[in-house]
Amino acid sequence: MGGSLAIESEVGAGTTVYMTLDFKVEECVLNEATDGVLEYHPTRSLRLLVVEDNRVNRIMIMRLLGKLGHITEGASNGQEALEKLFAKNFDGVFMDVQMPEMDGIETTERIREGGNGIDPATPIVAMTAHALPGARDLFLEAGMNDYIAKPVEVEQIERTLFNLFPEAHQCSD
């Protein structure tokens, strides 16, 4: 590994071991031209809030994120999401767009306003069945950082997490 090792020992006093290792720092990049196959290896668990009014969908997405090594919490509507964001810090939010009481776009606007201890820069991923042309741009203009079309697939989640949190992943060959 290109390092060094030194040992100092004194009878009755103990042993001290010194070790130096040189590690190559590698930047992870997805190659979109070749359909970017990503070996997903998070180096730290992210704390993620999943906001989805459909209980089955919410549980499924939380389980997928959990299997990828992340800590999740759920909210069933925008108001509940704001309350959870006020109470705890989250690294990111997966936000359903169409929900009763307060939809994903209004909730995102409230988050971006900040206040009440909510970090306005929290990354937000829109989740919706609206896979129409221009939908992604609409959600990005509303303040969301990325967009995933439903039904959500694990590869979409991996790619989104990699793009939003590159510092939380390691490369693999």
OpenMM code with the backbone's topology and positions (N, CA, C; nanometers):
from openmm import Vec3, app, unit

residues = "MET GLY GLY SER LEU ALA ILE GLU SER GLU VAL GLY ALA GLY THR THR VAL TYR MET THR LEU ASP PHE LYS VAL GLU GLU CYS VAL LEU ASN GLU ALA THR ASP GLY VAL LEU GLU TYR HIS PRO THR ARG SER LEU ARG LEU LEU VAL VAL GLU ASP ASN ARG VAL ASN ARG ILE MET ILE MET ARG LEU LEU GLY LYS LEU GLY HIS ILE THR GLU GLY ALA SER ASN GLY GLN GLU ALA LEU GLU LYS LEU PHE ALA LYS ASN PHE ASP GLY VAL PHE MET ASP VAL GLN MET PRO GLU MET ASP GLY ILE GLU THR THR GLU ARG ILE ARG GLU GLY GLY ASN GLY ILE ASP PRO ALA THR PRO ILE VAL ALA MET THR ALA HIS ALA LEU PRO GLY ALA ARG ASP LEU PHE LEU GLU ALA GLY MET ASN ASP TYR ILE ALA LYS PRO VAL GLU VAL GLU GLN ILE GLU ARG THR LEU PHE ASN LEU PHE PRO GLU ALA HIS GLN CYS SER ASP".split()
positions = [
    Vec3(0.0808, -0.1199, 0.0000),
    Vec3(0.0000, 0.0000, 0.0000),
    Vec3(0.0853, 0.1265, 0.0000),
    Vec3(0.2146, 0.1110, -0.0078),
    Vec3(0.3013, 0.2279, -0.0171),
    Vec3(0.3189, 0.3020, 0.1127),
    Vec3(0.3045, 0.2337, 0.2269),
    Vec3(0.3171, 0.2997, 0.3560),
    Vec3(0.4413, 0.2535, 0.4294),
    Vec3(0.4437, 0.2798, 0.5595),
    Vec3(0.5574, 0.2371, 0.6410),
    Vec3(0.5069, 0.1891, 0.7760),
    Vec3(0.5914, 0.1104, 0.8434),
    Vec3(0.5574, 0.0544, 0.9725),
    Vec3(0.6792, 0.0653, 1.0622),
    Vec3(0.6591, 0.1111, 1.1838),
    Vec3(0.7689, 0.1202, 1.2809),
    Vec3(0.7177, 0.0724, 1.4154),
    Vec3(0.8045, 0.0030, 1.4894),
    Vec3(0.7682, -0.0500, 1.6200),
    Vec3(0.8736, -0.0086, 1.7215),
    Vec3(0.8294, 0.0433, 1.8336),
    Vec3(0.9172, 0.0754, 1.9453),
    Vec3(0.8706, -0.0072, 2.0634),
    Vec3(0.9618, -0.0794, 2.1267),
    Vec3(0.9249, -0.1632, 2.2382),
    Vec3(1.0258, -0.1493, 2.3503),
    Vec3(0.9748, -0.1451, 2.4708),
    Vec3(1.0618, -0.1370, 2.5880),
    Vec3(1.0100, -0.2388, 2.6895),
    Vec3(1.0984, -0.3254, 2.7369),
    Vec3(1.0596, -0.4291, 2.8304),
    Vec3(0.9979, -0.3646, 2.9541),
    Vec3(0.8803, -0.4121, 2.9904),
    Vec3(0.8112, -0.3629, 3.1080),
    Vec3(0.7334, -0.2343, 3.0860),
    Vec3(0.7556, -0.1632, 2.9747),
    Vec3(0.6870, -0.0364, 2.9485),
    Vec3(0.5825, -0.0490, 2.8388),
    Vec3(0.5943, -0.1490, 2.7531),
    Vec3(0.4967, -0.1687, 2.6469),
    Vec3(0.5541, -0.1485, 2.5083),
    Vec3(0.4642, -0.1557, 2.4102),
    Vec3(0.5026, -0.1452, 2.2699),
    Vec3(0.4164, -0.0394, 2.2022),
    Vec3(0.4828, 0.0398, 2.1181),
    Vec3(0.4115, 0.1384, 2.0378),
    Vec3(0.4322, 0.1036, 1.8917),
    Vec3(0.3215, 0.0992, 1.8164),
    Vec3(0.3277, 0.0674, 1.6736),
    Vec3(0.2851, 0.1919, 1.5960),
    Vec3(0.3682, 0.2345, 1.5006),
    Vec3(0.3388, 0.3473, 1.4125),
    Vec3(0.3154, 0.2923, 1.2722),
    Vec3(0.2058, 0.3373, 1.2094),
    Vec3(0.1762, 0.2896, 1.0754),
    Vec3(0.1322, 0.4074, 0.9898),
    Vec3(0.1850, 0.4160, 0.8691),
    Vec3(0.1467, 0.5185, 0.7744),
    Vec3(0.1042, 0.4491, 0.6456),
    Vec3(-0.0140, 0.4856, 0.5943),
    Vec3(-0.0632, 0.4287, 0.4687),
    Vec3(-0.1012, 0.5416, 0.3749),
    Vec3(-0.0710, 0.5238, 0.2479),
    Vec3(-0.1096, 0.6201, 0.1452),
    Vec3(-0.2284, 0.5627, 0.0700),
    Vec3(-0.3405, 0.6328, 0.0775),
    Vec3(-0.4600, 0.5891, 0.0073),
    Vec3(-0.4863, 0.6797, -0.1114),
    Vec3(-0.5251, 0.6189, -0.2226),
    Vec3(-0.5622, 0.6938, -0.3407),
    Vec3(-0.7075, 0.7374, -0.3252),
    Vec3(-0.7342, 0.8661, -0.3403),
    Vec3(-0.8709, 0.9171, -0.3342),
    Vec3(-0.9284, 0.9098, -0.4748),
    Vec3(-1.0443, 0.8485, -0.4845),
    Vec3(-1.1055, 0.8245, -0.6140),
    Vec3(-1.2391, 0.8968, -0.6205),
    Vec3(-1.2669, 0.9601, -0.7313),
    Vec3(-1.3951, 1.0283, -0.7484),
    Vec3(-1.4907, 0.9354, -0.8208),
    Vec3(-1.6116, 0.9235, -0.7674),
    Vec3(-1.7124, 0.8379, -0.8287),
    Vec3(-1.7870, 0.9165, -0.9359),
    Vec3(-1.7988, 0.8598, -1.0533),
    Vec3(-1.8689, 0.9262, -1.1618),
    Vec3(-1.9541, 0.8233, -1.2345),
    Vec3(-2.0753, 0.8597, -1.2645),
    Vec3(-2.1601, 0.7738, -1.3453),
    Vec3(-2.1411, 0.8102, -1.4911),
    Vec3(-2.1246, 0.7118, -1.5740),
    Vec3(-2.1079, 0.7358, -1.7156),
    Vec3(-2.2436, 0.7208, -1.7838),
    Vec3(-2.3112, 0.8315, -1.8060),
    Vec3(-2.4442, 0.8290, -1.8660),
    Vec3(-2.4423, 0.7757, -2.0096),
    Vec3(-2.3314, 0.7947, -2.0800),
    Vec3(-2.3245, 0.7511, -2.2197),
    Vec3(-2.3334, 0.5999, -2.2307),
    Vec3(-2.2881, 0.5276, -2.1288),
    Vec3(-2.2941, 0.3818, -2.1334),
    Vec3(-2.4006, 0.3290, -2.0378),
    Vec3(-2.5003, 0.4110, -2.0106),
    Vec3(-2.6111, 0.3764, -1.9232),
    Vec3(-2.5666, 0.3584, -1.7797),
    Vec3(-2.4551, 0.4185, -1.7427),
    Vec3(-2.3996, 0.4258, -1.6083),
    Vec3(-2.4413, 0.3208, -1.5084),
    Vec3(-2.3760, 0.2078, -1.5085),
    Vec3(-2.4027, 0.1065, -1.4084),
    Vec3(-2.3291, 0.1470, -1.2815),
    Vec3(-2.4010, 0.1536, -1.1724),
    Vec3(-2.3454, 0.2016, -1.0472),
    Vec3(-2.3429, 0.0893, -0.9459),
    Vec3(-2.2254, 0.0646, -0.8910),
    Vec3(-2.2142, -0.0239, -0.7760),
    Vec3(-2.2413, 0.0653, -0.6566),
    Vec3(-2.3541, 0.0490, -0.5918),
    Vec3(-2.3976, 0.1388, -0.4866),
    Vec3(-2.3431, 0.0925, -0.3526),
    Vec3(-2.2520, 0.1716, -0.2946),
    Vec3(-2.1920, 0.1408, -0.1652),
    Vec3(-2.1882, 0.2682, -0.0817),
    Vec3(-2.2939, 0.2940, -0.0017),
    Vec3(-2.2891, 0.4144, 0.0807),
    Vec3(-2.1812, 0.4024, 0.1882),
    Vec3(-2.1111, 0.5120, 0.2151),
    Vec3(-2.0086, 0.5137, 0.3191),
    Vec3(-2.0651, 0.5648, 0.4506),
    Vec3(-2.1863, 0.6171, 0.4461),
    Vec3(-2.2545, 0.6568, 0.5696),
    Vec3(-2.4042, 0.6473, 0.5459),
    Vec3(-2.4773, 0.6233, 0.6525),
    Vec3(-2.6232, 0.6178, 0.6432),
    Vec3(-2.6784, 0.7584, 0.6366),
    Vec3(-2.7694, 0.7788, 0.5445),
    Vec3(-2.8394, 0.9066, 0.5347),
    Vec3(-2.9688, 0.8960, 0.6135),
    Vec3(-3.0105, 1.0066, 0.6726),
    Vec3(-3.1400, 1.0123, 0.7415),
    Vec3(-3.2376, 1.0739, 0.6414),
    Vec3(-3.3362, 0.9943, 0.5983),
    Vec3(-3.4254, 1.0363, 0.4910),
    Vec3(-3.5714, 1.0320, 0.5357),
    Vec3(-3.6452, 1.1358, 0.4978),
    Vec3(-3.7879, 1.1434, 0.5255),
    Vec3(-3.8634, 1.1060, 0.3982),
    Vec3(-3.9548, 1.0111, 0.4100),
    Vec3(-4.0370, 0.9684, 0.2964),
    Vec3(-4.1783, 1.0205, 0.3197),
    Vec3(-4.2217, 1.1113, 0.2323),
    Vec3(-4.3537, 1.1729, 0.2447),
    Vec3(-4.4419, 1.1171, 0.1336),
    Vec3(-4.5373, 1.0357, 0.1739),
    Vec3(-4.6223, 0.9643, 0.0769),
    Vec3(-4.7540, 0.9327, 0.1455),
    Vec3(-4.8661, 0.9740, 0.0846),
    Vec3(-4.9958, 0.9501, 0.1478),
    Vec3(-5.0410, 0.8053, 0.1363),
    Vec3(-4.9927, 0.7320, 0.0366),
    Vec3(-5.0293, 0.5915, 0.0222),
    Vec3(-4.9395, 0.5082, 0.1134),
    Vec3(-5.0002, 0.4477, 0.2144),
    Vec3(-4.9242, 0.3741, 0.3166),
    Vec3(-4.8368, 0.2641, 0.2562),
    Vec3(-4.8904, 0.1878, 0.1625),
    Vec3(-4.8146, 0.0779, 0.1011),
    Vec3(-4.6926, 0.1327, 0.0269),
    Vec3(-4.7119, 0.2390, -0.0512),
    Vec3(-4.5993, 0.2997, -0.1230),
    Vec3(-4.4941, 0.3537, -0.0260),
    Vec3(-4.5420, 0.4188, 0.0811),
    Vec3(-4.4497, 0.4756, 0.1799),
    Vec3(-4.3646, 0.3662, 0.2435),
    Vec3(-4.4272, 0.2575, 0.2840),
    Vec3(-4.3544, 0.1472, 0.3466),
    Vec3(-4.2565, 0.0848, 0.2478),
    Vec3(-4.2983, 0.0665, 0.1219),
    Vec3(-4.2110, 0.0069, 0.0209),
    Vec3(-4.0860, 0.0925, -0.0013),
    Vec3(-4.1035, 0.2234, -0.0148),
    Vec3(-3.9897, 0.3125, -0.0391),
    Vec3(-3.8987, 0.3166, 0.0838),
    Vec3(-3.9585, 0.3192, 0.2020),
    Vec3(-3.8777, 0.3182, 0.3241),
    Vec3(-3.7964, 0.1891, 0.3344),
    Vec3(-3.8554, 0.0776, 0.2975),
    Vec3(-3.7822, -0.0505, 0.3006),
    Vec3(-3.6692, -0.0524, 0.1983),
    Vec3(-3.6960, -0.0012, 0.0782),
    Vec3(-3.5903, 0.0054, -0.0226),
    Vec3(-3.4727, 0.0887, 0.0274),
    Vec3(-3.5025, 0.2050, 0.0838),
    Vec3(-3.3973, 0.2920, 0.1364),
    Vec3(-3.3252, 0.2257, 0.2536),
    Vec3(-3.3995, 0.1553, 0.3363),
    Vec3(-3.3398, 0.0835, 0.4481),
    Vec3(-3.2456, -0.0261, 0.4017),
    Vec3(-3.2853, -0.0998, 0.2973),
    Vec3(-3.1988, -0.2052, 0.2433),
    Vec3(-3.0708, -0.1479, 0.1829),
    Vec3(-3.0758, -0.0223, 0.1419),
    Vec3(-2.9565, 0.0443, 0.0888),
    Vec3(-2.8693, 0.1011, 0.2008),
    Vec3(-2.9119, 0.0813, 0.3250),
    Vec3(-2.8305, 0.1227, 0.4388),
    Vec3(-2.8667, 0.2558, 0.5008),
    Vec3(-2.9846, 0.3081, 0.4688),
    Vec3(-3.0224, 0.4396, 0.5185),
    Vec3(-3.1292, 0.4313, 0.6269),
    Vec3(-3.1388, 0.5363, 0.7051),
    Vec3(-3.2351, 0.5465, 0.8145),
    Vec3(-3.3528, 0.6282, 0.7617),
    Vec3(-3.4731, 0.5747, 0.7772),
    Vec3(-3.5896, 0.6430, 0.7211),
    Vec3(-3.6955, 0.6691, 0.8272),
    Vec3(-3.7749, 0.7675, 0.7959),
    Vec3(-3.8933, 0.7979, 0.8744),
    Vec3(-4.0001, 0.8374, 0.7741),
    Vec3(-4.1253, 0.8128, 0.8052),
    Vec3(-4.2323, 0.8417, 0.7117),
    Vec3(-4.3261, 0.9501, 0.7593),
    Vec3(-4.3901, 1.0141, 0.6622),
    Vec3(-4.4951, 1.1119, 0.6873),
    Vec3(-4.6029, 1.0891, 0.5819),
    Vec3(-4.7298, 1.1052, 0.6210),
    Vec3(-4.8384, 1.0750, 0.5281),
    Vec3(-4.8923, 1.1965, 0.4535),
    Vec3(-4.8436, 1.3172, 0.4890),
    Vec3(-4.8866, 1.4368, 0.4157),
    Vec3(-4.7862, 1.5497, 0.4399),
    Vec3(-4.8048, 1.6595, 0.3714),
    Vec3(-4.7114, 1.7710, 0.3801),
    Vec3(-4.7033, 1.8343, 0.5176),
    Vec3(-4.8161, 1.8480, 0.5851),
    Vec3(-4.8151, 1.9086, 0.7183),
    Vec3(-4.7347, 1.8233, 0.8159),
    Vec3(-4.7554, 1.6931, 0.8100),
    Vec3(-4.6798, 1.6021, 0.8960),
    Vec3(-4.5307, 1.6079, 0.8625),
    Vec3(-4.4987, 1.6225, 0.7348),
    Vec3(-4.3586, 1.6337, 0.6926),
    Vec3(-4.2934, 1.7572, 0.7535),
    Vec3(-4.3638, 1.8706, 0.7496),
    Vec3(-4.3096, 1.9940, 0.8072),
    Vec3(-4.2862, 1.9784, 0.9577),
    Vec3(-4.3784, 1.9124, 1.0255),
    Vec3(-4.3631, 1.8895, 1.1693),
    Vec3(-4.2400, 1.8034, 1.1980),
    Vec3(-4.2177, 1.7010, 1.1173),
    Vec3(-4.1016, 1.6133, 1.1375),
    Vec3(-3.9720, 1.6865, 1.1042),
    Vec3(-3.9743, 1.7695, 0.9997),
    Vec3(-3.8554, 1.8468, 0.9644),
    Vec3(-3.8233, 1.9509, 1.0711),
    Vec3(-3.9250, 2.0008, 1.1391),
    Vec3(-3.9056, 2.0945, 1.2486),
    Vec3(-3.8426, 2.0243, 1.3689),
    Vec3(-3.8844, 1.9000, 1.3930),
    Vec3(-3.8394, 1.8254, 1.5113),
    Vec3(-3.7017, 1.7618, 1.4937),
    Vec3(-3.6656, 1.7246, 1.3698),
    Vec3(-3.5404, 1.6520, 1.3456),
    Vec3(-3.4728, 1.7031, 1.2194),
    Vec3(-3.3427, 1.6784, 1.2111),
    Vec3(-3.2688, 1.7090, 1.0885),
    Vec3(-3.2681, 1.5860, 0.9990),
    Vec3(-3.2991, 1.6062, 0.8739),
    Vec3(-3.2942, 1.4992, 0.7747),
    Vec3(-3.1957, 1.5402, 0.6660),
    Vec3(-3.1272, 1.4410, 0.6093),
    Vec3(-3.0353, 1.4690, 0.4987),
    Vec3(-3.1114, 1.4969, 0.3701),
    Vec3(-3.2292, 1.4381, 0.3550),
    Vec3(-3.3068, 1.4574, 0.2335),
    Vec3(-3.4500, 1.4110, 0.2516),
    Vec3(-3.5340, 1.4466, 0.1533),
    Vec3(-3.6765, 1.4142, 0.1573),
    Vec3(-3.7167, 1.3543, 0.0232),
    Vec3(-3.7873, 1.2412, 0.0286),
    Vec3(-3.8520, 1.1850, -0.0895),
    Vec3(-3.9987, 1.2238, -0.0770),
    Vec3(-4.0471, 1.3093, -0.1702),
    Vec3(-4.1763, 1.3768, -0.1559),
    Vec3(-4.2738, 1.3378, -0.2668),
    Vec3(-4.3851, 1.2751, -0.2275),
    Vec3(-4.4935, 1.2512, -0.3218),
    Vec3(-4.5474, 1.3871, -0.3645),
    Vec3(-4.5845, 1.4005, -0.4893),
    Vec3(-4.6324, 1.5293, -0.5385),
    Vec3(-4.7805, 1.5484, -0.5077),
    Vec3(-4.8617, 1.4452, -0.5289),
    Vec3(-5.0061, 1.4583, -0.5081),
    Vec3(-5.0451, 1.3953, -0.3752),
    Vec3(-5.0824, 1.4816, -0.2791),
    Vec3(-5.1260, 1.4349, -0.1477),
    Vec3(-5.2413, 1.5234, -0.1018),
    Vec3(-5.3283, 1.4676, -0.0179),
    Vec3(-5.4348, 1.5506, 0.0384),
    Vec3(-5.3779, 1.6463, 0.1426),
    Vec3(-5.4547, 1.7443, 0.1811),
    Vec3(-5.4207, 1.8451, 0.2818),
    Vec3(-5.3149, 1.9434, 0.2330),
    Vec3(-5.1937, 1.8957, 0.2063),
    Vec3(-5.0875, 1.9825, 0.1548),
    Vec3(-5.0042, 1.8982, 0.0579),
    Vec3(-5.0080, 1.9343, -0.0702),
    Vec3(-4.9366, 1.8533, -0.1689),
    Vec3(-4.7857, 1.8759, -0.1624),
    Vec3(-4.7122, 1.7993, -0.2424),
    Vec3(-4.5666, 1.8054, -0.2413),
    Vec3(-4.5093, 1.9384, -0.2856),
    Vec3(-4.5741, 2.0052, -0.3790),
    Vec3(-4.5227, 2.1337, -0.4268),
    Vec3(-4.5376, 2.2411, -0.3188),
    Vec3(-4.6538, 2.2476, -0.2548),
    Vec3(-4.6722, 2.3453, -0.1471),
    Vec3(-4.5782, 2.3152, -0.0301),
    Vec3(-4.5625, 2.1882, 0.0021),
    Vec3(-4.4718, 2.1503, 0.1107),
    Vec3(-4.3292, 2.1908, 0.0776),
    Vec3(-4.2885, 2.1696, -0.0465),
    Vec3(-4.1541, 2.2101, -0.0896),
    Vec3(-4.1371, 2.3605, -0.0776),
    Vec3(-4.2380, 2.4367, -0.1190),
    Vec3(-4.2311, 2.5827, -0.1059),
    Vec3(-4.2116, 2.6244, 0.0392),
    Vec3(-4.2827, 2.5584, 0.1295),
    Vec3(-4.2702, 2.5898, 0.2730),
    Vec3(-4.1309, 2.5552, 0.3254),
    Vec3(-4.0788, 2.4427, 0.2799),
    Vec3(-3.9431, 2.4036, 0.3216),
    Vec3(-3.8424, 2.5063, 0.2715),
    Vec3(-3.8557, 2.5478, 0.1461),
    Vec3(-3.7620, 2.6442, 0.0877),
    Vec3(-3.7697, 2.7807, 0.1551),
    Vec3(-3.8830, 2.8139, 0.2158),
    Vec3(-3.8950, 2.9396, 0.2907),
    Vec3(-3.8110, 2.9354, 0.4182),
    Vec3(-3.7836, 2.8149, 0.4666),
    Vec3(-3.7085, 2.8004, 0.5916),
    Vec3(-3.7962, 2.8387, 0.7090),
    Vec3(-3.7340, 2.8769, 0.8161),
    Vec3(-3.8086, 2.9117, 0.9365),
    Vec3(-3.8386, 2.7899, 1.0207),
    Vec3(-3.8684, 2.8130, 1.1463),
    Vec3(-3.8992, 2.7054, 1.2406),
    Vec3(-3.7894, 2.5997, 1.2488),
    Vec3(-3.6662, 2.6385, 1.2208),
    Vec3(-3.5549, 2.5447, 1.2307),
    Vec3(-3.5427, 2.4492, 1.1140),
    Vec3(-3.6231, 2.4674, 1.0105),
    Vec3(-3.6167, 2.3796, 0.8928),
    Vec3(-3.5089, 2.4313, 0.7989),
    Vec3(-3.4197, 2.3424, 0.7566),
    Vec3(-3.3122, 2.3800, 0.6652),
    Vec3(-3.3701, 2.3966, 0.5245),
    Vec3(-3.3701, 2.5178, 0.4695),
    Vec3(-3.4282, 2.5393, 0.3369),
    Vec3(-3.3490, 2.4747, 0.2238),
    Vec3(-3.2274, 2.4306, 0.2523),
    Vec3(-3.1447, 2.3683, 0.1488),
    Vec3(-3.1575, 2.2162, 0.1477),
    Vec3(-3.2455, 2.1599, 0.2299),
    Vec3(-3.2630, 2.0145, 0.2345),
    Vec3(-3.2985, 1.9622, 0.0953),
    Vec3(-3.2213, 1.8655, 0.0428),
    Vec3(-3.2543, 1.8094, -0.0886),
    Vec3(-3.3908, 1.7407, -0.0871),
    Vec3(-3.4699, 1.7674, -0.1906),
    Vec3(-3.6043, 1.7103, -0.2026),
    Vec3(-3.6161, 1.6404, -0.3380),
    Vec3(-3.6629, 1.5165, -0.3339),
    Vec3(-3.6830, 1.4377, -0.4559),
    Vec3(-3.8329, 1.4210, -0.4768),
    Vec3(-3.8829, 1.4681, -0.5896),
    Vec3(-4.0244, 1.4517, -0.6238),
    Vec3(-4.0487, 1.3071, -0.6648),
    Vec3(-4.1598, 1.2514, -0.6186),
    Vec3(-4.2026, 1.1180, -0.6623),
    Vec3(-4.3446, 1.1318, -0.7151),
    Vec3(-4.3644, 1.0897, -0.8382),
    Vec3(-4.4973, 1.1042, -0.8962),
    Vec3(-4.5167, 1.0078, -1.0122),
    Vec3(-4.6419, 0.9785, -1.0404),
    Vec3(-4.6758, 0.8966, -1.1558),
    Vec3(-4.6827, 0.9812, -1.2827),
    Vec3(-4.6663, 1.1142, -1.2694),
    Vec3(-4.6672, 1.2043, -1.3856),
    Vec3(-4.5354, 1.1922, -1.4611),
    Vec3(-4.5287, 1.0978, -1.5515),
    Vec3(-4.4069, 1.0769, -1.6285),
    Vec3(-4.4181, 1.1447, -1.7650),
    Vec3(-4.4907, 1.2527, -1.7715),
    Vec3(-4.5108, 1.3247, -1.8969),
    Vec3(-4.3905, 1.4129, -1.9285),
    Vec3(-4.3671, 1.4417, -2.0568),
    Vec3(-4.2580, 1.5337, -2.0907),
    Vec3(-4.2797, 1.6684, -2.0213),
    Vec3(-4.1749, 1.7214, -1.9668),
    Vec3(-4.1826, 1.8502, -1.9000),
    Vec3(-4.2135, 1.8416, -1.7517),
    Vec3(-4.2561, 1.7242, -1.7033),
    Vec3(-4.2898, 1.7099, -1.5612),
    Vec3(-4.1671, 1.7340, -1.4748),
    Vec3(-4.0538, 1.6797, -1.5152),
    Vec3(-3.9308, 1.6959, -1.4378),
    Vec3(-3.8973, 1.8449, -1.4227),
    Vec3(-3.9031, 1.9188, -1.5320),
    Vec3(-3.8737, 2.0631, -1.5277),
    Vec3(-3.9708, 2.1371, -1.4357),
    Vec3(-4.0972, 2.0974, -1.4392),
    Vec3(-4.1977, 2.1598, -1.3536),
    Vec3(-4.1605, 2.1428, -1.2059),
    Vec3(-4.1181, 2.0228, -1.1682),
    Vec3(-4.0848, 1.9961, -1.0280),
    Vec3(-3.9537, 2.0641, -0.9874),
    Vec3(-3.8596, 2.0701, -1.0789),
    Vec3(-3.7340, 2.1399, -1.0485),
    Vec3(-3.7598, 2.2888, -1.0305),
    Vec3(-3.8452, 2.3458, -1.1139),
    Vec3(-3.8812, 2.4875, -1.1005),
    Vec3(-3.9544, 2.5145, -0.9692),
    Vec3(-4.0246, 2.4136, -0.9170),
    Vec3(-4.0974, 2.4290, -0.7907),
    Vec3(-4.0038, 2.4192, -0.6698),
    Vec3(-3.8750, 2.3921, -0.6952),
    Vec3(-3.7784, 2.3897, -0.5859),
    Vec3(-3.7280, 2.2529, -0.5471),
    Vec3(-3.7746, 2.1497, -0.6155),
    Vec3(-3.7270, 2.0148, -0.5862),
    Vec3(-3.5931, 1.9933, -0.6551),
    Vec3(-3.5112, 1.9061, -0.5989),
    Vec3(-3.3766, 1.8844, -0.6526),
    Vec3(-3.3697, 1.7759, -0.7586),
    Vec3(-3.4631, 1.6824, -0.7548),
    Vec3(-3.4631, 1.5731, -0.8516),
    Vec3(-3.6037, 1.5157, -0.8596),
    Vec3(-3.6201, 1.4194, -0.9495),
    Vec3(-3.7522, 1.3665, -0.9820),
    Vec3(-3.7405, 1.2183, -1.0096),
    Vec3(-3.8308, 1.1394, -0.9504),
    Vec3(-3.8380, 0.9956, -0.9759),
    Vec3(-3.9813, 0.9643, -1.0165),
    Vec3(-3.9963, 0.8913, -1.1272),
    Vec3(-4.1293, 0.8515, -1.1725),
    Vec3(-4.1708, 0.7227, -1.1022),
    Vec3(-4.2981, 0.7155, -1.0681),
    Vec3(-4.3536, 0.5937, -1.0092),
    Vec3(-4.3967, 0.5009, -1.1216),
    Vec3(-4.3905, 0.3724, -1.1045),
    Vec3(-4.3462, 0.3028, -0.9851),
    Vec3(-4.1951, 0.3183, -0.9661),
    Vec3(-4.1557, 0.3442, -0.8434),
    Vec3(-4.0158, 0.3687, -0.8097),
    Vec3(-3.9372, 0.2386, -0.8173),
    Vec3(-3.8205, 0.2459, -0.8804),
    Vec3(-3.7319, 0.1302, -0.8908),
    Vec3(-3.6042, 0.1579, -0.8141),
    Vec3(-3.5434, 0.0527, -0.7610),
    Vec3(-3.4243, 0.0685, -0.6774),
    Vec3(-3.3115, 0.1395, -0.7525),
    Vec3(-3.2985, 0.1140, -0.8824),
    Vec3(-3.1923, 0.1795, -0.9597),
    Vec3(-3.2122, 0.3306, -0.9647),
    Vec3(-3.3391, 0.3750, -0.9722),
    Vec3(-3.3684, 0.5187, -0.9709),
    Vec3(-3.3263, 0.5794, -0.8380),
    Vec3(-3.3574, 0.5107, -0.7301),
    Vec3(-3.3216, 0.5606, -0.5974),
    Vec3(-3.1703, 0.5662, -0.5820),
    Vec3(-3.1006, 0.4606, -0.6238),
    Vec3(-2.9544, 0.4580, -0.6134),
    Vec3(-2.8921, 0.5741, -0.6903),
    Vec3(-2.9355, 0.5941, -0.8131),
    Vec3(-2.8813, 0.7009, -0.8973),
    Vec3(-2.9103, 0.8380, -0.8358),
    Vec3(-3.0305, 0.8567, -0.7862),
    Vec3(-3.0683, 0.9836, -0.7250),
    Vec3(-2.9849, 1.0121, -0.6009),
    Vec3(-2.9698, 0.9122, -0.5139),
    Vec3(-2.8885, 0.9301, -0.3933),
    Vec3(-2.7434, 0.9578, -0.4288),
    Vec3(-2.6928, 0.8885, -0.5286),
    Vec3(-2.5548, 0.9100, -0.5732),
    Vec3(-2.5367, 1.0530, -0.6231),
    Vec3(-2.6320, 1.1016, -0.7019),
    Vec3(-2.6223, 1.2374, -0.7567),
    Vec3(-2.6367, 1.3451, -0.6498),
    Vec3(-2.7267, 1.3249, -0.5538),
    Vec3(-2.7506, 1.4264, -0.4511),
    Vec3(-2.6490, 1.4223, -0.3375),
    Vec3(-2.5933, 1.3040, -0.3100),
    Vec3(-2.5017, 1.2879, -0.1967),
    Vec3(-2.3753, 1.2129, -0.2387),
    Vec3(-2.2980, 1.2646, -0.3350),
    Vec3(-2.1804, 1.1905, -0.3821),
    Vec3(-2.0776, 1.1672, -0.2716),
    Vec3(-2.0736, 1.2558, -0.1731),
    Vec3(-1.9768, 1.2406, -0.0640),
    Vec3(-2.0110, 1.1237, 0.0275),
    Vec3(-2.1306, 1.0697, 0.0173),
    Vec3(-2.1753, 0.9601, 0.1047),
    Vec3(-2.1609, 0.8246, 0.0387),
    Vec3(-2.0815, 0.8151, -0.0682),
    Vec3(-2.0665, 0.6896, -0.1405),
    Vec3(-1.9212, 0.6611, -0.1718),
    Vec3(-1.8907, 0.5343, -0.1853),
    Vec3(-1.7575, 0.4960, -0.2287),
    Vec3(-1.7661, 0.4338, -0.3665),
    Vec3(-1.6586, 0.4399, -0.4395),
    Vec3(-1.6533, 0.3825, -0.5729),
    Vec3(-1.6242, 0.2344, -0.5639),
    Vec3(-1.6628, 0.1615, -0.6660),
    Vec3(-1.6171, 0.0223, -0.6786),
    Vec3(-1.6032, -0.0071, -0.8256),
    Vec3(-1.5152, -0.1006, -0.8534),
    Vec3(-1.4863, -0.1353, -0.9936),
    Vec3(-1.5866, -0.2321, -1.0487),
] * unit.nanometer
topology = app.Topology()
chain = topology.addChain("A")
for resn in residues:
    res = topology.addResidue(resn, chain)
    for name in ("N", "CA", "C"):
        topology.addAtom(name, app.Element.getBySymbol(name[0]), res)
